[in-house]
Amino acid sequence: MANVSTTSKPIDAKATVFGGYLFLLCGSISFLLFLFSAIITKLLPPSSNQIVSAVQNDRYYCFLVPLTLPVLVVAVYFHWLSMKLFKHA
């Protein structure tokens, strides 16, 4: 057997933790923005602000995400299945 030396850099634990927290922060902000635009603005009284008024009158995005969830479930299942088939091949 040949002696294999690794030349790759070691993984920095602090950078990995920072990246994880960054992903959590971005996901949380995206979720809160969607929650505000899809649900909370519909409950507010009519606004004189053009952006808030446009979001209040929008009927596309409040239906888009709930209708995308079944497709997401199927995609996650096929991802899991393909990983199982790859792992046990």
C-alpha positions, -999 to +999 in steps of 0.1 A: +000+000+000+012+035-008+017+060+019-010+087+013-004+121+027-031+146+030-023+180+017-056+196+023-059+222+050-076+213+083-111+225+088-113+255+110-139+249+137-145+286+144-153+292+107-176+262+106-195+274+136-197+309+122-210+295+089-237+275+108-249+305+127-249+326+095-271+300+078-294+300+108-296+338+109-303+340+071-330+313+073-346+330+103-347+364+087-361+349+055-388+330+074-398+362+094-400+382+062-422+356+045-444+354+076-448+392+077-455+394+039-479+364+037-498+367+070-492+397+091-497+423+063-531+408+055-542+415+091-531+451+091-555+480+081-550+494+046-518+514+044-508+545+025-473+530+020-470+517-016-449+487-008-471+475+021-502+482+001-488+461-028-479+432-004-514+434+012-531+431-023-508+403-034-524+369-038-495+350-054-469+345-026-494+337+001-503+306-019-469+298-034-451+285-004-479+262+010-483+247-025-446+242-028-444+221+004-456+189-012-430+192-039-404+198-013-414+166+006-411+146-026-377+161-034-364+154+001-376+118-001-359+113-034-327+128-020-328+105+009-335+075-013-306+083-037-282+087-008-293+053+006-289+037-028-254+053-032-243+043+003-253+006-001-243+002-037 
